Amino acid sequence: NDLVQNRLERQHYEAGVRRWYFHVKPLDEAQLRNWREYLTREETATYTDKEAHVKKVRALFERCLVPCALYAEFWLRYAAWCHANIDATAALAVATRAATVFLPRRPDVLAALAALLESAGRLDDAR
């Protein structure tokens, strides 16, 4: 049945996660690839309840960002996903957290935050 299949697929990705905590030491490529694939699987999964799907994906992004906090690609992906699936306010919150707490010197993160601020009409803040 579908429930068993979903659980088996998730177990595959869960087994690939070897670090659940933050550390300044970089993750190896296998762990990064596992997070990318796991997020893609959850983002593209079909659920009858959209709210439950949003909760699941959001929880997975938050779990991912603990060991991957210093990787801009995951912050930018999360902000883009929030913008597309929740709203601009949620995306702005994610981008603000990335740009002010974890990656304040990354131009790509700062540019994404500025773009979200501009789209929200907050031109002065975007500068």
C-alpha positions as CSV (number, residue, x, y, z in Angstrom):
1,N,0.0,0.0,0.0
2,D,1.0,3.7,-0.4
3,L,1.7,4.3,3.3
4,V,4.2,1.4,3.4
5,Q,5.9,2.5,0.2
6,N,6.2,6.1,1.5
7,R,7.8,4.9,4.7
8,L,10.3,2.7,2.8
9,E,11.3,5.5,0.5
10,R,11.8,7.8,3.5
11,Q,13.9,5.2,5.4
12,H,16.3,5.2,2.4
13,Y,16.9,9.0,2.8
14,E,16.9,8.9,6.6
15,A,19.6,6.3,6.5
16,G,21.7,8.6,4.4
17,V,21.6,11.4,7.0
18,R,24.6,10.9,9.3
19,R,24.8,14.4,10.9
20,W,21.8,15.8,12.6
21,Y,23.6,18.6,14.4
22,F,25.3,21.8,13.4
23,H,29.0,21.8,12.9
24,V,31.4,24.1,11.0
25,K,33.1,21.1,9.4
26,P,31.7,20.7,5.8
27,L,29.4,17.8,5.0
28,D,30.6,15.3,2.5
29,E,29.1,15.2,-1.0
30,A,27.1,12.1,-0.3
31,Q,25.3,13.7,2.6
32,L,24.6,16.9,0.5
33,R,23.3,14.8,-2.4
34,N,21.1,12.9,0.1
35,W,19.5,16.1,1.4
36,R,19.0,17.4,-2.1
37,E,17.2,14.2,-3.2
38,Y,15.2,13.9,0.0
39,L,13.9,17.4,-0.4
40,T,13.1,16.9,-4.0
41,R,11.2,13.7,-3.1
42,E,9.1,15.5,-0.5
43,E,8.5,18.6,-2.6
44,T,7.2,16.5,-5.5
45,A,5.2,14.0,-3.5
46,T,1.5,14.1,-4.0
47,Y,-0.7,14.5,-1.0
48,T,-4.5,14.8,-0.9
49,D,-4.1,17.4,2.0
50,K,-2.1,20.4,0.8
51,E,-1.8,21.7,4.4
52,A,-0.3,18.4,5.6
53,H,2.1,18.4,2.6
54,V,3.3,22.0,3.4
55,K,3.9,21.0,7.0
56,K,5.9,18.0,6.1
57,V,8.1,19.8,3.6
58,R,8.6,22.7,5.9
59,A,9.6,20.4,8.8
60,L,12.1,18.6,6.5
61,F,13.6,21.9,5.4
62,E,14.0,23.0,9.0
63,R,15.7,19.6,9.8
64,C,17.9,20.0,6.8
65,L,19.0,23.5,7.8
66,V,20.5,22.3,11.1
67,P,23.5,20.4,9.6
68,C,23.3,22.5,6.4
69,A,23.1,26.0,7.9
70,L,26.2,27.2,6.1
71,Y,25.0,26.1,2.7
72,A,23.3,28.9,0.8
73,E,21.7,26.5,-1.7
74,F,19.4,25.1,0.9
75,W,18.4,28.5,2.3
76,L,17.7,29.8,-1.2
77,R,15.8,26.7,-2.1
78,Y,13.7,26.9,1.1
79,A,12.9,30.6,0.5
80,A,11.9,29.8,-3.1
81,W,9.7,26.9,-2.0
82,C,8.0,29.1,0.7
83,H,7.3,31.8,-1.9
84,A,5.7,29.3,-4.3
85,N,3.8,27.2,-1.8
86,I,3.1,29.4,1.3
87,D,3.5,33.1,0.7
88,A,6.0,36.0,0.3
89,T,6.0,36.6,4.1
90,A,7.2,33.1,4.8
91,A,9.9,33.4,2.1
92,L,11.0,36.7,3.5
93,A,11.3,35.2,7.0
94,V,13.5,32.4,5.7
95,A,15.7,34.7,3.6
96,T,16.0,37.2,6.5
97,R,17.1,34.4,8.9
98,A,19.7,33.2,6.3
99,A,21.1,36.7,5.6
100,T,21.2,38.0,9.2
101,V,22.1,34.9,11.2
102,F,23.9,32.3,9.2
103,L,25.2,33.7,5.9
104,P,25.5,37.5,6.4
105,R,28.3,37.9,3.9
106,R,27.0,35.8,1.0
107,P,26.1,38.0,-1.9
108,D,23.7,35.4,-3.4
109,V,21.7,35.3,-0.1
110,L,21.7,39.1,0.3
111,A,20.6,39.5,-3.3
112,A,17.7,37.0,-2.7
113,L,16.7,38.9,0.4
114,A,16.8,42.2,-1.5
115,A,14.6,40.8,-4.3
116,L,12.0,39.5,-1.8
117,L,12.1,42.9,0.0
118,E,11.6,44.7,-3.3
119,S,8.7,42.4,-4.3
120,A,7.1,43.2,-0.9
121,G,7.4,46.9,-1.7
122,R,10.1,47.5,1.0
123,L,12.5,49.4,-1.3
124,D,14.4,51.2,1.5
125,D,15.0,47.9,3.3
126,A,16.2,46.3,0.1
127,R,19.0,48.8,-0.2
